Amino acid sequence: MKFSLVADTLSYMENTTKRLELTQHLVDLFKITPPDIIPKVVYLLQGKLRPDHEGVEIGIAEKIAIKALSKSSGISIRKIEDEYKDTGDFGQVASKILEQKTQTTFLSENITVERVYETLYKIAELKGARSQDMKMKYISSLLNDATPTEGGFIAKIITSNLRLGIADYTILDALSIAYTGSKENRPALEHAYNVCSDLGKVSFAVSKNGLDALRDFQVTIFSPIRPMLAERVKSPQEAHEKMGLEFASEYKLDGERVQVHRQGEKIVLYSRSLENITSYYPDIVENIGKALKSDEIILEAEAVAINDDTGEFLPFQELMHRRRKYKIAQAVQEYPITVNFFDVLLVDKKSCLDLSYAERRKLLEKNVTEDTFAKVMPMVLVKSDSEVEDSLENAINSGCEGIMLKQLDSPYRAGARANNWLKLKREYRNELGDSLDLVVVGAFYGRGRRTGRYGALLLSAYDTEADMFPSICKVGTGFTDESLDQFYQILADKITVKKDPRIQSGLEADVWFDPEVVIEIVASEITLSPIHKVAMDKIRKGSGLALRFPKFTGKIRFEKTSENATNIEEILTLYNSQKRVVQDEKIN
Ligand SMILES: Nc1ncnc2c1ncn2[C@@H]1O[C@H](COP(=O)(O)OP(=O)(O)OP(=O)(O)O)[C@@H](O)[C@H]1O
């Protein structure tokens, strides 16, 4: 299949931000793509080669890409670098340079999707000292045969700059329309996706065998399942309204969610955003085998740092030490953890997703032998408001953030945030209720003691529908000297020459970042704002929403991607639940 078909679609898509039009362009492309090529197209559209959890990264340094472009165009590195400084968009530069070249030479060959994909795959697999040179050669050979439009997109993909604003769900919509004739069937595709977290696999199945193929999607070992999420509630009464008479109340520990896959000796761990995090937890890999009865099993757990002497739970930040690559062995010694299992998703080749919570809990207790390292999450059954209160009190006294309330007859709803799981935290009793996880999109230089570092950060929420990052506040409090230094370092890698087009804000930051780092913020309330763009026009025409008195809690949510940040719907729910919001300003 000609790569130009994909490149043309990408060009059309770059010129619109309307979801319906984006979807239609994808539908048109999918309809002419054969089944064996569709997974490649789907990955490339998202600038990937495989699903994220497989960790296959294209990863080309811009320097190498520039060298390759120079080699295939005959235009000097210096000139390309100057162009790049002017536009800040490597894709645009590549198109422009190739344009100049095609005026003087003939194209030798049509490039195909297969060739682009396979070349990029080879590049991703190259490792070692001499690999840079090989990578450069592979890229320049592709660019040699590419048209300016094709070359522009190849350049964007290899430097991770393809930003089309298409979330997974837009692709699922388009697949559903292209291969089943209607968007109505999207839930069937979504189910398959939630179970395997691999859009390529889903696209192949539905394009080849239609809806029937989706029914066969099963939980499989070493394919992470998209996690079930909880809704917030503010009081035991609210929990009872949503869940009925009797339900389970578990400890809500403040650690990192880990999906544990075990087959014999092999153990793989996935994070909340389905990244492979096995290398951060060598202690889980080493110790967990003896606690698990089944040889083939998938479980969910919360890994929590503990004080080795007292057994007390420590705050989430202590797990941060595990993210420093060369210090993991030391972190394992200095910041020991326990693993607290709270769900089981597969045992002995059988999926547990359709079993009720009560049945899964029984299986869990049967399959985990507790020891000093592996625990089953404490749980009690609760019937009345006062029992919920007691269990919250008890959990907090044991060092938890709060409790998780779970409906006894509910299946495991992969990928869904629904009423079957509720979270009740201690902070829920104050004004705003919950903390928010927001994306750092910009920064303002500091003055006085903060000179030479950032004095405040500009934060955005995630607009799931539009795949945009509208700003919600500027935050300058809650930082320690240490955290300011840490931010300065972490954010240095994320600086962009120009503002990412997905960031929307009425403020001009001194520095803009790739929207990637997620941090936790508390605030006193949500108010209407002429400057910030979250939920623009949703409550009042011409106004967005902003946080009042925002404060950094000290938590960098390193296990969340920016797409997992607090979204607009959640912010609207919080806004509407504030007591002072008058009835006519509520939206439904
Ligand atoms: N008993 C438990 N059952 C389920 N999750 C638990 C439990 N104890 C702790 N957790 C953790 O709590 C998280 C959900 O609550 P939290 O308010 O921290 O949400 P979050 O991480 O900000 O957002 P999200 O709900 O999007 O995961 C889970 O993802 C999991 O990591």
The ligand as a MOL file (V3000), in Angstrom:
LIG
                    3D

  0  0  0     0  0            999 V3000
M  V30 BEGIN CTAB
M  V30 COUNTS 31 33 0 0 0
M  V30 BEGIN ATOM
M  V30 1 N -8.0220 -1.1500 47.4560 0
M  V30 2 C -7.7700 -0.5190 46.3190 0
M  V30 3 N -8.4900 -0.8030 45.1980 0
M  V30 4 C -8.2700 -0.1670 44.0410 0
M  V30 5 N -7.3560 0.8100 43.8930 0
M  V30 6 C -6.6060 1.1570 44.9560 0
M  V30 7 C -6.7850 0.5020 46.2070 0
M  V30 8 N -5.9040 1.0560 47.0700 0
M  V30 9 C -5.2360 1.9870 46.4140 0
M  V30 10 N -5.6380 2.0790 45.1330 0
M  V30 11 C -5.1130 3.0600 44.1640 0
M  V30 12 O -6.0150 4.1540 44.0890 0
M  V30 13 C -6.0890 4.6390 42.7630 0
M  V30 14 C -7.3710 5.3920 42.5080 0
M  V30 15 O -7.5390 6.4690 43.3460 0
M  V30 16 P -6.8930 7.9490 43.2380 0
M  V30 17 O -7.8430 8.9160 43.8270 0
M  V30 18 O -5.5140 7.9610 43.7790 0
M  V30 19 O -6.9690 8.0890 41.7830 0
M  V30 20 P -5.9220 8.5920 40.7950 0
M  V30 21 O -4.7610 7.6730 40.7180 0
M  V30 22 O -5.6940 10.0420 40.9970 0
M  V30 23 O -6.8330 8.4790 39.5870 0
M  V30 24 P -7.4760 7.2670 38.9440 0
M  V30 25 O -8.7850 7.0610 39.6570 0
M  V30 26 O -7.6000 7.9210 37.6310 0
M  V30 27 O -6.5300 6.1210 39.0480 0
M  V30 28 C -5.9370 3.3740 41.9520 0
M  V30 29 O -5.5290 3.6270 40.6350 0
M  V30 30 C -4.9400 2.5640 42.7510 0
M  V30 31 O -3.6250 2.9210 42.3600 0
M  V30 END ATOM
M  V30 BEGIN BOND
M  V30 1 1 1 2
M  V30 2 1 2 3
M  V30 3 2 2 7
M  V30 4 2 3 4
M  V30 5 1 4 5
M  V30 6 2 5 6
M  V30 7 1 6 7
M  V30 8 1 6 10
M  V30 9 1 7 8
M  V30 10 2 8 9
M  V30 11 1 9 10
M  V30 12 1 10 11
M  V30 13 1 11 12
M  V30 14 1 11 30
M  V30 15 1 12 13
M  V30 16 1 13 14
M  V30 17 1 13 28
M  V30 18 1 14 15
M  V30 19 1 15 16
M  V30 20 2 16 17
M  V30 21 1 16 18
M  V30 22 1 16 19
M  V30 23 1 19 20
M  V30 24 2 20 21
M  V30 25 1 20 22
M  V30 26 1 20 23
M  V30 27 1 23 24
M  V30 28 2 24 25
M  V30 29 1 24 26
M  V30 30 1 24 27
M  V30 31 1 28 29
M  V30 32 1 28 30
M  V30 33 1 30 31
M  V30 END BOND
M  V30 END CTAB
M  END
